[in-house]
Amino acid sequence: MMKKFKKVMALAAVAMLTVSMFAACGSSSDDKDKAAEKDSNTLVMATNATFPPYETIEGDEMVGIDIDIAKALARELGMELDIRDVAFDSIVAGVASGKYDIGMAGMTVTEDRQKSVSFTDSYATGVQVVIVKEGSAITSPDDLSSDTKIGVQQGTTGHIYASDDYGEDAVVAYNKGADAVQGLLTGKVDCVIIDNEPAKAFVEANSGLKILDTEYVAEDYAIAVNKNNEELLEQLNTALNKLKQDGTIDEIIEKYIPSDGE
């Protein structure tokens, strides 16, 4: 009788534990659903805040063209914006894996990147230029060769183009554009290929440097989006079109790159 009683109690305990486990699972699922619902109202953006005037740090604040456009887009979508400052060459991979919703960092649409992510319509045009020391024998992009030591920022289109045009051995990749410019100042590289706007900021901040008159290449900037998130891509394009039509995009760009050159 005692053995039977113990067996019944044991079965009862197992039953209670099972019910408890199901209840816990239900609670966990509910919590996950709530978290997912909360996250769905947040637009997580990856950028690299070393690319003025598109994104940079001023004091404790991240500012720039991409930052302001992203804020305007988030408002249009009725979402909160969460900006993550990460290494430039990790942005595409992060968007592709779903770690970030979008990538904005003066990012050019390239065939290679399109293998991993989708891109919105373009919102700005950039120009890659060449920075050299004053008095340099390099007077135009035509003077570059496989024997030239070319400084670039890791993972940028400047890096891609220079490697394609002159070979990997000619390219010295740095984590930041500022580091590439420092390499030029200290004689580790002969020139730096980078976007025109940060190039102007670097030249202004460092005496003895200049930008060649002839551009290296022109390109369009767009927003990277996960390939499986077609809904977000469509929403962003709709919002971008509205911001273009009402002049918001032009106002933001004019704020950081005045057309009168001031």
Backbone bond lengths (Angstrom), bond angles and torsions (degrees), N, CA, C in turn:
res aa  C-N    CA-C-N  psi(-1)  N-CA   C-N-CA  omega(-1)  CA-C   N-CA-C  phi
1 M - - - 1.470 - - 1.516 110.96 -
2 M 1.331 115.57 -43.44 1.465 120.81 -179.80 1.527 110.13 -63.47
3 K 1.345 116.17 -40.94 1.469 119.82 179.39 1.517 110.17 -62.29
4 K 1.369 115.46 -41.94 1.463 119.43 179.34 1.511 110.98 -63.99
5 F 1.349 116.03 -41.28 1.480 120.45 178.28 1.530 111.15 -61.23
6 K 1.346 116.55 -44.24 1.464 120.88 179.67 1.520 110.80 -62.92
7 K 1.355 114.73 -38.43 1.465 119.03 -179.58 1.520 110.75 -65.74
8 V 1.372 115.21 -42.30 1.469 119.53 177.81 1.521 111.02 -62.64
9 M 1.319 117.43 -42.36 1.475 121.89 179.47 1.530 110.41 -64.04
10 A 1.322 114.65 -39.72 1.477 118.57 179.56 1.517 110.94 -64.07
11 L 1.349 115.81 -43.17 1.458 119.93 178.63 1.521 110.71 -64.07
12 A 1.334 115.58 -39.01 1.471 119.88 178.25 1.518 110.67 -63.04
13 A 1.320 116.01 -40.73 1.471 120.46 180.00 1.514 110.70 -63.96
14 V 1.365 115.57 -42.53 1.464 119.86 178.12 1.521 110.82 -61.69
15 A 1.346 115.54 -41.52 1.462 120.29 179.74 1.511 111.35 -62.82
16 M 1.330 115.97 -43.96 1.472 120.53 178.87 1.522 110.82 -63.18
17 L 1.343 115.85 -40.66 1.463 119.88 179.23 1.514 110.99 -64.68
18 T 1.336 116.02 -40.14 1.461 120.69 179.48 1.517 111.00 -63.10
19 V 1.362 115.81 -45.86 1.465 120.18 177.93 1.515 110.40 -60.70
20 S 1.341 115.28 -41.93 1.466 120.27 179.74 1.515 110.89 -61.94
21 M 1.350 115.53 -41.53 1.474 119.58 -179.66 1.513 111.36 -64.83
22 F 1.381 115.59 -42.64 1.468 118.54 178.30 1.517 110.76 -62.88
23 A 1.330 115.90 -39.44 1.465 120.35 179.91 1.508 110.34 -64.08
24 A 1.354 115.04 -41.49 1.463 119.30 -179.94 1.513 110.39 -64.99
25 C 1.375 114.73 -41.29 1.459 118.50 178.86 1.521 110.70 -62.41
26 G 1.327 115.71 -41.02 1.459 119.59 178.66 1.496 111.56 -62.33
27 S 1.330 116.92 -41.35 1.465 121.61 179.24 1.507 110.52 -64.94
28 S 1.369 116.48 -42.33 1.464 120.44 179.75 1.519 110.57 -63.32
29 S 1.339 116.13 -42.09 1.462 120.28 179.56 1.523 110.85 -62.37
30 D 1.347 114.78 -43.06 1.469 118.97 178.47 1.514 110.85 -60.59
31 D 1.356 115.12 -43.08 1.466 119.48 -179.59 1.521 110.08 -62.93
32 K 1.361 115.90 -40.37 1.469 119.26 -179.81 1.520 110.46 -65.75
33 D 1.363 114.78 -39.89 1.462 118.69 179.10 1.517 110.66 -62.38
34 K 1.343 115.73 -41.13 1.472 120.14 179.35 1.517 110.44 -65.43
35 A 1.353 115.38 -41.44 1.466 119.61 179.62 1.513 110.41 -63.80
36 A 1.365 115.10 -42.36 1.469 119.13 179.89 1.517 110.20 -63.10
37 E 1.358 115.28 -40.19 1.459 119.51 -179.98 1.521 110.63 -63.77
38 K 1.326 115.65 -39.49 1.461 120.68 179.59 1.524 110.24 -67.86
39 D 1.341 116.13 -44.03 1.453 120.77 -178.91 1.530 111.47 -66.06
40 S 1.330 117.14 -30.28 1.456 120.55 -177.12 1.523 111.61 -65.61
41 N 1.315 117.46 -17.50 1.458 120.92 179.12 1.526 111.79 -97.11
42 T 1.335 115.78 7.30 1.465 120.99 179.38 1.520 109.87 -116.21
43 L 1.311 115.94 128.54 1.461 121.76 177.38 1.527 107.82 -97.69
44 V 1.317 116.28 108.99 1.473 120.92 -177.63 1.530 109.04 -91.31
45 M 1.308 115.44 117.83 1.469 121.71 -176.03 1.522 110.44 -113.29
46 A 1.322 116.09 130.46 1.459 121.84 174.24 1.518 108.96 -98.82
47 T 1.321 116.35 134.94 1.461 121.18 176.81 1.518 108.63 -145.57
48 N 1.323 115.89 177.52 1.455 121.84 175.67 1.519 107.03 -133.33
49 A 1.339 116.16 102.60 1.464 121.59 -168.62 1.524 113.70 -80.08
50 T 1.329 115.30 51.66 1.465 120.53 177.30 1.532 109.58 -130.84
51 F 1.318 115.41 28.09 1.466 120.10 -169.72 1.527 110.62 -133.34
52 P 1.346 117.69 63.73 1.465 119.59 -179.83 1.522 111.31 -66.68
53 P 1.336 119.35 144.77 1.461 126.63 4.65 1.535 113.68 -94.37
54 Y 1.322 117.09 15.82 1.468 119.08 -178.47 1.521 111.76 -78.84
55 E 1.319 117.06 -40.33 1.457 121.24 172.36 1.521 109.41 -159.65
56 T 1.326 114.56 131.69 1.454 120.76 178.27 1.526 108.46 -159.42
57 I 1.322 116.29 169.29 1.459 121.28 179.28 1.527 109.24 -103.45
58 E 1.326 115.75 127.67 1.462 121.55 173.26 1.518 107.48 -123.80
59 G 1.332 115.49 109.72 1.457 119.50 -174.85 1.515 109.73 67.12
60 D 1.319 116.71 -120.81 1.463 121.43 177.56 1.525 112.04 -103.42
61 E 1.326 115.91 10.01 1.461 119.88 -172.57 1.524 112.04 -117.44
62 M 1.323 115.67 141.95 1.454 121.50 173.62 1.523 108.36 -92.55
63 V 1.315 116.58 125.87 1.463 120.72 -176.21 1.526 109.88 -133.40
64 G 1.342 115.43 165.31 1.452 120.00 175.61 1.520 112.63 140.76
65 I 1.317 115.44 174.93 1.465 122.35 -178.44 1.526 111.25 -58.46
66 D 1.331 116.59 -50.73 1.463 119.80 -178.42 1.523 111.79 -62.89
67 I 1.326 115.70 -37.61 1.470 120.39 -179.14 1.521 110.33 -63.84
68 D 1.334 116.45 -47.29 1.468 120.61 -178.90 1.530 111.78 -67.09
69 I 1.330 116.74 -39.49 1.464 119.72 178.85 1.530 110.11 -66.47
70 A 1.321 116.54 -41.25 1.464 120.20 178.61 1.523 110.91 -62.13
71 K 1.325 116.99 -40.47 1.469 120.54 178.23 1.526 110.42 -63.52
72 A 1.329 116.18 -42.25 1.467 120.45 179.28 1.528 110.72 -64.76
73 L 1.328 117.22 -40.03 1.456 121.02 178.54 1.530 111.24 -65.18
74 A 1.334 115.63 -42.78 1.466 119.65 179.33 1.527 110.72 -61.18
75 R 1.335 115.57 -39.97 1.481 118.80 178.08 1.526 110.15 -63.06
76 E 1.320 116.95 -42.71 1.460 120.78 179.97 1.535 111.21 -62.36
77 L 1.333 115.88 -35.54 1.455 120.52 -178.09 1.527 112.43 -86.73
78 G 1.342 116.58 -5.49 1.457 120.36 -178.58 1.517 112.64 68.57
79 M 1.344 115.45 35.73 1.462 120.19 -176.40 1.528 111.51 -121.95
80 E 1.318 115.36 159.00 1.458 121.75 172.17 1.530 107.96 -84.55
81 L 1.329 116.96 143.78 1.457 121.15 -179.57 1.525 110.18 -104.57
82 D 1.322 115.91 127.25 1.465 122.62 178.04 1.524 107.13 -119.96
83 I 1.350 116.91 108.93 1.464 121.55 -175.36 1.526 110.22 -98.78
84 R 1.325 115.88 129.09 1.466 121.94 177.69 1.529 109.18 -113.59
85 D 1.323 116.60 126.00 1.455 122.53 178.53 1.525 108.05 -92.29
86 V 1.338 116.36 110.69 1.464 121.14 -174.23 1.526 109.76 -131.69
87 A 1.325 116.52 174.02 1.468 121.15 175.54 1.527 109.14 -63.89
88 F 1.325 116.66 137.85 1.458 120.59 -175.60 1.528 112.27 -56.10
89 D 1.337 116.36 -44.63 1.458 118.41 -174.13 1.528 113.44 -77.21
90 S 1.347 117.12 4.56 1.467 120.33 175.62 1.531 111.49 -103.79
91 I 1.333 117.55 -5.00 1.470 121.11 -174.15 1.526 111.85 -67.27
92 V 1.317 117.28 -52.30 1.471 120.34 -177.63 1.524 110.91 -59.97
93 A 1.322 117.08 -44.97 1.464 120.86 179.35 1.525 111.00 -62.50
94 G 1.347 116.24 -38.47 1.455 120.34 179.60 1.515 112.85 -67.14
95 V 1.323 116.60 -39.04 1.470 120.84 177.09 1.533 109.77 -68.81
96 A 1.325 116.74 -41.81 1.466 121.47 -179.32 1.523 111.83 -62.96
97 S 1.327 117.37 -33.87 1.461 121.36 -178.59 1.523 112.87 -84.50
98 G 1.337 116.71 -10.09 1.460 120.39 -178.71 1.512 113.52 90.88
99 K 1.316 117.61 4.04 1.463 121.21 178.80 1.519 110.47 -66.22
100 Y 1.328 116.33 -37.48 1.465 122.79 176.59 1.529 108.81 -122.44
101 D 1.336 115.96 150.22 1.463 119.90 177.96 1.523 111.34 -77.24
102 I 1.333 115.49 -41.68 1.466 120.35 -177.75 1.522 110.28 -140.06
103 G 1.331 114.80 161.07 1.459 121.49 173.75 1.512 109.00 -126.36
104 M 1.326 116.81 124.13 1.471 122.22 176.68 1.521 108.03 -134.72
105 A 1.329 115.81 115.09 1.457 119.63 -179.31 1.524 109.46 -161.20
106 G 1.338 115.41 51.54 1.459 118.18 -174.35 1.510 109.39 54.18
107 M 1.344 116.20 45.73 1.457 121.12 -170.97 1.529 111.94 -92.70
108 T 1.315 114.84 126.11 1.457 121.84 179.92 1.525 111.41 -86.27
109 V 1.319 115.51 142.71 1.460 120.76 175.38 1.528 108.62 -76.33
110 T 1.324 116.99 119.59 1.464 121.66 176.69 1.524 109.16 -128.93
111 E 1.316 116.67 157.88 1.470 121.28 179.53 1.522 110.80 -60.91
112 D 1.311 117.08 -38.51 1.453 120.91 -179.02 1.521 111.10 -64.88
113 R 1.334 117.22 -44.68 1.464 120.49 179.49 1.518 111.68 -67.99
114 Q 1.327 116.74 -31.92 1.461 120.63 179.97 1.528 112.36 -68.12
115 K 1.310 117.28 -14.49 1.457 120.33 174.66 1.527 111.02 -71.39
116 S 1.340 115.92 -25.52 1.467 121.11 -175.56 1.518 113.66 -105.03
117 V 1.338 117.01 -34.48 1.464 120.64 -176.01 1.524 110.57 -137.46
118 S 1.327 115.01 165.08 1.465 120.56 171.96 1.527 108.08 -95.60
119 F 1.324 116.17 162.97 1.463 120.72 178.13 1.518 110.46 -128.60
120 T 1.331 114.76 145.43 1.457 120.61 174.21 1.519 109.38 -75.28
121 D 1.323 115.59 179.29 1.458 120.34 169.79 1.521 108.16 -60.93
122 S 1.306 116.96 155.38 1.459 121.09 179.28 1.531 111.15 -69.20
123 Y 1.320 115.90 144.31 1.467 120.44 177.11 1.527 112.78 -118.59
124 A 1.337 117.26 -8.28 1.470 120.74 179.16 1.524 109.26 -161.06
125 T 1.309 115.45 158.62 1.462 121.95 177.70 1.516 109.65 -114.36
126 G 1.317 115.80 132.78 1.459 120.07 178.91 1.517 111.06 -117.16
127 V 1.316 115.37 162.08 1.464 121.10 178.59 1.522 108.22 -131.32
128 Q 1.316 116.90 126.65 1.456 121.37 174.23 1.531 108.63 -84.04
129 V 1.336 115.46 131.69 1.468 120.33 -178.89 1.524 109.94 -127.63
130 V 1.314 114.58 173.55 1.467 121.11 -179.66 1.521 109.18 -115.26
131 I 1.334 116.90 125.39 1.466 122.74 174.58 1.521 108.35 -99.73
132 V 1.327 116.05 133.98 1.469 121.26 176.89 1.529 108.71 -135.63
133 K 1.324 115.54 168.93 1.464 120.09 171.69 1.527 108.67 -76.29
134 E 1.291 116.14 147.51 1.467 120.03 174.67 1.531 108.84 -59.84
135 G 1.333 115.96 135.04 1.461 120.64 -177.58 1.514 113.76 86.41
136 S 1.338 117.07 3.82 1.462 121.05 179.71 1.526 111.56 -64.40
137 A 1.328 116.14 149.14 1.465 121.17 176.21 1.522 110.87 -71.54
138 I 1.329 116.92 -14.90 1.465 121.69 177.15 1.518 108.08 -83.87
139 T 1.318 116.95 110.51 1.464 121.05 -176.74 1.527 112.99 -113.06
140 S 1.339 117.07 -9.71 1.468 121.81 175.80 1.525 107.82 -158.22
141 P 1.330 118.01 164.00 1.466 120.01 177.42 1.530 112.98 -58.27
142 D 1.325 116.46 -22.69 1.464 119.97 179.37 1.529 111.95 -65.76
143 D 1.333 116.48 -19.33 1.466 120.29 -179.32 1.524 112.34 -82.28
144 L 1.321 117.79 -9.28 1.459 121.04 179.33 1.520 110.02 -74.84
145 S 1.325 116.13 147.61 1.460 120.92 179.69 1.520 109.08 -153.77
146 S 1.317 115.53 -178.94 1.471 120.44 178.72 1.519 111.58 -67.60
147 D 1.321 116.56 -14.62 1.469 120.85 178.34 1.531 112.34 -89.79
148 T 1.335 117.32 -7.75 1.457 121.71 179.77 1.525 109.60 -83.25
149 K 1.332 116.30 137.39 1.463 120.70 174.12 1.528 107.54 -90.24
150 I 1.325 115.07 112.28 1.463 120.81 -172.96 1.518 110.23 -109.85
151 G 1.324 117.31 120.88 1.454 121.98 177.96 1.523 110.29 -87.55
152 V 1.337 116.76 137.91 1.471 122.12 179.56 1.525 108.78 -144.30
153 Q 1.324 115.58 167.03 1.457 119.85 170.69 1.513 108.38 -91.37
154 Q 1.323 116.13 132.28 1.454 123.03 -177.21 1.534 112.17 -50.75
155 G 1.332 116.48 127.94 1.449 122.04 172.76 1.511 116.61 82.51
156 T 1.333 118.35 -4.09 1.458 121.16 -179.55 1.521 110.29 -80.87
157 T 1.339 115.46 169.71 1.464 118.39 177.36 1.528 110.87 -66.51
158 G 1.324 117.37 -29.69 1.458 120.02 174.73 1.521 110.18 -58.54
159 H 1.322 115.11 -41.22 1.474 121.38 177.10 1.527 110.24 -64.10
160 I 1.328 115.65 -46.87 1.471 120.81 -178.38 1.526 111.41 -62.73
161 Y 1.338 115.72 -49.55 1.467 119.85 -177.15 1.526 111.78 -64.32
162 A 1.330 116.17 -45.57 1.462 119.87 -178.36 1.525 111.31 -63.29
163 S 1.332 116.37 -39.76 1.469 120.17 178.89 1.518 110.67 -65.50
164 D 1.343 116.46 -40.72 1.463 120.54 178.93 1.524 111.56 -67.04
165 D 1.325 115.77 -40.54 1.471 120.34 -174.69 1.521 113.41 -78.33
166 Y 1.354 116.73 -36.60 1.463 118.99 -170.97 1.527 113.98 -125.15
167 G 1.319 117.75 -3.27 1.459 120.90 178.67 1.522 112.24 93.38
168 E 1.334 115.13 151.35 1.465 120.79 -177.94 1.531 112.52 -60.77
169 D 1.324 117.16 -32.56 1.466 120.50 -176.94 1.522 111.88 -66.64
170 A 1.328 116.63 -22.83 1.466 119.74 -179.55 1.530 111.95 -84.69
171 V 1.321 116.69 -12.00 1.470 120.98 -172.33 1.523 111.70 -104.77
172 V 1.333 115.23 134.34 1.468 122.19 173.39 1.523 106.74 -115.00
173 A 1.338 116.64 111.09 1.468 121.29 -175.72 1.520 111.14 -94.03
174 Y 1.329 115.58 131.83 1.466 122.37 178.74 1.527 109.34 -116.25
175 N 1.330 116.45 156.91 1.462 120.77 179.56 1.520 111.97 -66.98
176 K 1.331 116.81 -31.83 1.458 121.32 -177.94 1.521 110.28 -131.05
177 G 1.328 115.31 152.18 1.457 119.75 176.32 1.517 111.34 -60.75
178 A 1.331 116.06 -37.94 1.474 120.68 179.89 1.528 111.20 -61.89
179 D 1.338 116.22 -34.36 1.467 119.80 178.13 1.524 110.91 -68.99
180 A 1.325 116.14 -35.89 1.469 119.96 177.58 1.525 110.00 -65.02
181 V 1.335 116.17 -41.86 1.464 120.84 178.42 1.528 110.21 -64.16
182 Q 1.316 117.09 -39.16 1.462 120.58 176.54 1.523 110.43 -62.66
183 G 1.341 115.80 -36.85 1.461 120.22 176.35 1.518 111.70 -62.76
184 L 1.340 116.32 -35.96 1.461 120.93 176.57 1.520 110.68 -67.83
185 L 1.308 117.02 -43.67 1.470 121.86 -179.08 1.523 111.96 -63.37
186 T 1.326 116.79 -33.96 1.466 120.77 -177.92 1.522 113.26 -93.71
187 G 1.358 116.66 4.15 1.451 120.29 174.99 1.514 115.42 82.49
188 K 1.328 117.95 11.17 1.470 120.51 178.81 1.522 112.17 -77.66
189 V 1.339 116.17 -24.72 1.467 121.03 174.98 1.532 108.54 -133.28
190 D 1.336 116.01 160.74 1.465 121.28 -177.52 1.521 112.42 -90.75
191 C 1.333 116.41 -22.10 1.456 120.69 -179.58 1.523 108.61 -161.90
192 V 1.317 115.65 172.04 1.467 121.39 176.33 1.525 108.00 -132.18
193 I 1.322 116.79 131.98 1.463 121.58 174.44 1.520 107.99 -104.98
194 I 1.336 115.73 122.88 1.462 120.76 -175.54 1.522 109.18 -159.38
195 D 1.328 117.02 167.90 1.458 121.57 178.23 1.529 111.10 -60.80
196 N 1.324 115.47 146.85 1.463 121.94 -174.54 1.525 113.74 -59.57
197 E 1.342 118.22 -40.73 1.459 119.78 -175.37 1.525 113.42 -67.99
198 P 1.327 119.39 -51.43 1.466 117.06 173.50 1.516 112.45 -63.78
199 A 1.345 117.19 -29.89 1.464 120.24 177.52 1.524 110.35 -58.74
200 K 1.337 116.25 -43.98 1.471 120.14 179.54 1.525 111.38 -62.14
201 A 1.333 115.63 -39.24 1.467 119.86 179.12 1.527 110.88 -66.53
202 F 1.325 116.86 -40.95 1.466 120.70 -179.99 1.532 111.42 -66.60
203 V 1.325 116.39 -41.14 1.468 120.46 -179.68 1.531 110.53 -67.33
204 E 1.320 116.34 -38.54 1.461 120.62 178.56 1.529 111.17 -65.25
205 A 1.324 116.36 -33.60 1.465 120.96 -176.76 1.523 113.28 -85.60
206 N 1.336 117.09 -13.86 1.467 120.22 -176.89 1.526 110.56 -131.08
207 S 1.324 116.69 111.76 1.467 120.42 -179.49 1.526 110.36 -68.01
208 G 1.329 115.33 151.98 1.458 120.32 177.92 1.515 114.22 90.56
209 L 1.357 116.48 4.57 1.462 119.85 178.52 1.522 110.40 -116.51
210 K 1.326 116.58 157.23 1.463 120.57 175.89 1.526 109.79 -150.03
211 I 1.318 115.66 161.06 1.461 122.69 176.64 1.519 108.49 -102.02
212 L 1.324 116.99 132.29 1.463 119.69 178.21 1.525 110.29 -64.05
213 D 1.322 116.42 146.80 1.466 121.25 -177.07 1.524 112.43 -65.23
214 T 1.320 116.96 -35.88 1.467 120.94 -177.38 1.523 110.32 -86.75
215 E 1.346 116.56 127.30 1.464 119.92 179.53 1.520 110.54 -69.98
216 Y 1.330 115.45 153.95 1.464 120.54 179.02 1.523 110.45 -83.25
217 V 1.326 117.20 -46.55 1.467 121.60 176.94 1.527 109.29 -165.43
218 A 1.330 117.00 150.39 1.471 122.37 176.05 1.527 108.44 -104.90
219 E 1.339 116.47 149.69 1.462 120.27 -175.43 1.531 111.20 -154.40
220 D 1.331 115.81 161.86 1.460 121.82 179.02 1.522 110.47 -105.48
221 Y 1.344 115.74 138.84 1.459 121.07 177.24 1.527 109.93 -98.03
222 A 1.333 116.06 140.30 1.465 121.27 178.94 1.524 108.97 -147.48
223 I 1.341 115.50 176.07 1.462 121.67 -176.64 1.520 109.63 -101.46
224 A 1.327 116.82 128.81 1.459 121.80 178.06 1.528 109.50 -80.42
225 V 1.329 116.30 135.05 1.468 123.11 -179.35 1.530 108.49 -135.87
226 N 1.324 116.35 146.69 1.461 120.67 177.66 1.528 110.44 -57.01
227 K 1.325 116.65 136.81 1.463 121.11 -176.67 1.531 112.90 -60.37
228 N 1.326 117.44 -27.94 1.457 121.34 -177.70 1.529 113.25 -86.84
229 N 1.326 116.03 -4.90 1.469 119.28 -176.77 1.533 110.17 -103.82
230 E 1.329 115.79 66.64 1.458 120.72 -178.08 1.532 111.78 -66.90
231 E 1.337 115.63 -30.20 1.466 119.50 179.61 1.521 110.62 -63.83
232 L 1.345 116.98 -46.19 1.458 120.48 179.16 1.524 110.63 -64.92
233 L 1.334 116.92 -39.98 1.459 120.85 178.85 1.529 110.55 -58.48
234 E 1.312 116.32 -45.19 1.467 121.07 179.51 1.521 111.42 -65.35
235 Q 1.340 116.59 -41.56 1.467 120.77 179.09 1.530 111.17 -63.42
236 L 1.321 116.24 -41.62 1.464 120.69 -179.74 1.532 110.93 -65.95
237 N 1.324 116.59 -42.53 1.464 119.71 179.26 1.529 111.23 -64.12
238 T 1.325 116.50 -39.23 1.469 120.49 177.29 1.524 110.50 -63.21
239 A 1.332 115.69 -45.29 1.468 120.72 -179.76 1.530 110.81 -66.51
240 L 1.336 116.39 -41.43 1.471 120.44 178.41 1.520 111.02 -60.15
241 N 1.322 115.76 -44.39 1.465 120.43 179.92 1.531 110.80 -60.47
242 K 1.324 116.52 -42.24 1.464 120.25 178.15 1.521 111.29 -63.45
243 L 1.338 116.79 -43.29 1.469 121.43 -179.21 1.530 111.81 -68.29
244 K 1.329 116.22 -28.68 1.472 120.10 174.28 1.525 109.77 -71.98
245 Q 1.325 115.78 -45.59 1.461 120.68 -177.01 1.521 112.76 -64.41
246 D 1.342 117.24 -38.54 1.471 118.95 -177.12 1.533 112.96 -88.52
247 G 1.352 116.55 2.76 1.462 120.68 174.39 1.516 115.50 88.23
248 T 1.336 117.62 0.42 1.471 120.44 -177.17 1.528 111.88 -62.32
249 I 1.327 117.18 -44.12 1.468 120.38 -179.35 1.523 110.71 -61.59
250 D 1.318 116.72 -46.67 1.469 120.64 178.98 1.522 111.49 -60.58
251 E 1.319 117.10 -40.61 1.468 121.39 179.44 1.525 111.18 -62.95
252 I 1.331 115.93 -41.80 1.471 119.98 179.65 1.521 110.73 -65.19
253 I 1.328 116.93 -46.22 1.473 120.44 179.88 1.522 110.44 -64.25
254 E 1.331 116.72 -41.57 1.469 121.24 179.14 1.525 111.03 -62.57
255 K 1.312 116.86 -33.45 1.469 122.28 178.84 1.535 111.25 -59.31
256 Y 1.314 115.93 -39.99 1.469 121.11 -176.19 1.525 113.58 -100.21
257 I 1.341 116.20 -27.19 1.468 120.20 178.74 1.534 107.66 -128.60
258 P 1.323 117.65 80.41 1.481 119.99 -178.20 1.510 110.82 -58.70
259 S 1.328 116.94 133.01 1.453 121.97 -177.88 1.527 112.09 -67.92
260 D 1.333 115.61 -21.36 1.476 118.42 179.75 1.508 111.52 -85.79
261 G 1.380 115.67 0.35 1.450 119.30 175.45 1.493 114.23 81.76
262 E 1.304 119.38 2.10 1.460 121.07 -179.46 1.519 111.01 -74.10
